[in-house]
Amino acid sequence: MNKDEIQVAYELALENDKRFTEELFFENLQTFRNLPQTSAPYNISDFPVFLKKLSASKYFGILQESSGTQYAFLRDQETINQLQKLQPAEYSVYCLVETAGNKSIWSADIKRITGLSVSLMVQRITKNLSEGLRLIKPVRSIRYKNRRLYVLSHIEPADEISGGAFYYDGEFNEVLVEGMKDQVAMYLSKNMGRTLTQITDYLKSSNTIQGDLLEENVLAVVNLLVLENKVFSGILENGKCIYIWSGASDPKFAEDAFSTPCFSCNLADECRLGVQDKFCPSNCDFLSKWLGTST
């Protein structure tokens, strides 16, 4: 691919969020046709061929949308500099791992697609790319424990591969889950009724777990405590779901507590038990009315 084509594609990608798409190729087809080149002029159907040329320049990588549509993207200069030093076979392997994204790619598929006939050659290349150059890394699958999978070094594998937040190196991290249960239990026992978002924010601030912590991960832990009758969940009048700590007590106690006005009160966090203050149970007209003690 001559330098003119690289430069034009590079400039177009910079104006398009560093992506060079099939649509961009079509829009600028005449521009590429007018560039000096030895091959025949490009046609509408030549986008896959053009992608390969962009990849061969090492300035561009190839990714795939969920729909299956491929596009080129501009790599950062540091990566480009590293890739310029690779042998052709090493670069082919790197590109396969890159295109696989967070879904990862199996070493056997690398061997099949690249046509590398000797498994030891694949092992040598992947070892150099991972341990030597730190461009890719091996990951373990929770479904296929004997398979060696690879992703780019800066990418976290998809949950379907790694198992998500509660797995480490392909194994279920029971210690982590028990630690999160203890953290949630402590938080709820000290705070009167909390939403899932509030519990998640607390766990994030406590650095209990490294990496991204999603509400769905926290919900799984909270539900374990619900099954153990240590936490009760309920829906307030405003539609919010909150969780309250019942501990070793009969969960009926926590269930009955939802009928009090306290859990739907906007000032609940400022209310203090046993304190003669502006916001305390003894000065609350709503609670007095609910208890039937208002005069």
QUIMOMO-V537420 format. One record per residue. N is the residue number from 1. RES is the residue in one small letter. SS is DSSP state (@ for helix, = for strand, . for the rest). Layout:
BEGIN
((N | RES | SS) (N | RES | SS))
END
This chain:
BEGIN
((1 | m | .) (2 | n | .) (3 | k | @) (4 | d | @) (5 | e | @) (6 | i | @) (7 | q | @) (8 | v | @) (9 | a | @) (10 | y | @) (11 | e | @) (12 | l | @) (13 | a | @) (14 | l | @) (15 | e | .) (16 | n | .) (17 | d | .) (18 | k | .) (19 | r | =) (20 | f | =) (21 | t | .) (22 | e | @) (23 | e | @) (24 | l | @) (25 | f | @) (26 | f | @) (27 | e | @) (28 | n | .) (29 | l | @) (30 | q | @) (31 | t | @) (32 | f | @) (33 | r | @) (34 | n | @) (35 | l | .) (36 | p | .) (37 | q | .) (38 | t | .) (39 | s | .) (40 | a | .) (41 | p | .) (42 | y | .) (43 | n | .) (44 | i | @) (45 | s | @) (46 | d | @) (47 | f | @) (48 | p | @) (49 | v | @) (50 | f | @) (51 | l | @) (52 | k | @) (53 | k | @) (54 | l | @) (55 | s | @) (56 | a | @) (57 | s | .) (58 | k | .) (59 | y | .) (60 | f | =) (61 | g | =) (62 | i | =) (63 | l | =) (64 | q | =) (65 | e | .) (66 | s | .) (67 | s | .) (68 | g | .) (69 | t | .) (70 | q | =) (71 | y | =) (72 | a | =) (73 | f | =) (74 | l | =) (75 | r | .) (76 | d | .) (77 | q | @) (78 | e | @) (79 | t | @) (80 | i | @) (81 | n | @) (82 | q | @) (83 | l | @) (84 | q | .) (85 | k | .) (86 | l | .) (87 | q | .) (88 | p | @) (89 | a | @) (90 | e | @) (91 | y | @) (92 | s | @) (93 | v | @) (94 | y | @) (95 | c | @) (96 | l | @) (97 | v | @) (98 | e | @) (99 | t | @) (100 | a | @) (101 | g | @) (102 | n | @) (103 | k | @) (104 | s | .) (105 | i | =) (106 | w | =) (107 | s | @) (108 | a | @) (109 | d | @) (110 | i | @) (111 | k | @) (112 | r | @) (113 | i | @) (114 | t | @) (115 | g | .) (116 | l | .) (117 | s | .) (118 | v | .) (119 | s | @) (120 | l | @) (121 | m | @) (122 | v | @) (123 | q | @) (124 | r | @) (125 | i | @) (126 | t | @) (127 | k | @) (128 | n | @) (129 | l | @) (130 | s | @) (131 | e | @) (132 | g | @) (133 | l | .) (134 | r | .) (135 | l | .) (136 | i | =) (137 | k | =) (138 | p | =) (139 | v | =) (140 | r | .) (141 | s | .) (142 | i | .) (143 | r | .) (144 | y | .) (145 | k | .) (146 | n | .) (147 | r | .) (148 | r | .) (149 | l | =) (150 | y | =) (151 | v | =) (152 | l | =) (153 | s | .) (154 | h | .) (155 | i | .) (156 | e | .) (157 | p | .) (158 | a | .) (159 | d | @) (160 | e | @) (161 | i | @) (162 | s | @) (163 | g | .) (164 | g | .) (165 | a | .) (166 | f | .) (167 | y | =) (168 | y | =) (169 | d | .) (170 | g | .) (171 | e | =) (172 | f | =) (173 | n | .) (174 | e | @) (175 | v | @) (176 | l | @) (177 | v | @) (178 | e | @) (179 | g | @) (180 | m | @) (181 | k | @) (182 | d | @) (183 | q | @) (184 | v | @) (185 | a | @) (186 | m | @) (187 | y | @) (188 | l | @) (189 | s | @) (190 | k | @) (191 | n | .) (192 | m | .) (193 | g | .) (194 | r | =) (195 | t | =) (196 | l | @) (197 | t | @) (198 | q | @) (199 | i | @) (200 | t | @) (201 | d | @) (202 | y | @) (203 | l | @) (204 | k | @) (205 | s | @) (206 | s | @) (207 | n | .) (208 | t | .) (209 | i | .) (210 | q | .) (211 | g | .) (212 | d | .) (213 | l | .) (214 | l | .) (215 | e | @) (216 | e | @) (217 | n | @) (218 | v | @) (219 | l | @) (220 | a | @) (221 | v | @) (222 | v | @) (223 | n | @) (224 | l | @) (225 | l | @) (226 | v | @) (227 | l | @) (228 | e | .) (229 | n | .) (230 | k | .) (231 | v | =) (232 | f | =) (233 | s | =) (234 | g | =) (235 | i | =) (236 | l | .) (237 | e | .) (238 | n | .) (239 | g | .) (240 | k | .) (241 | c | =) (242 | i | =) (243 | y | =) (244 | i | =) (245 | w | =) (246 | s | .) (247 | g | .) (248 | a | .) (249 | s | .) (250 | d | .) (251 | p | @) (252 | k | @) (253 | f | @) (254 | a | @) (255 | e | @) (256 | d | @) (257 | a | @) (258 | f | .) (259 | s | .) (260 | t | .) (261 | p | @) (262 | c | @) (263 | f | @) (264 | s | @) (265 | c | .) (266 | n | .) (267 | l | .) (268 | a | @) (269 | d | @) (270 | e | @) (271 | c | .) (272 | r | .) (273 | l | .) (274 | g | .) (275 | v | .) (276 | q | .) (277 | d | .) (278 | k | .) (279 | f | .) (280 | c | .) (281 | p | @) (282 | s | @) (283 | n | @) (284 | c | .) (285 | d | @) (286 | f | @) (287 | l | @) (288 | s | @) (289 | k | @) (290 | w | @) (291 | l | @) (292 | g | .) (293 | t | .) (294 | s | .) (295 | t | .))
END
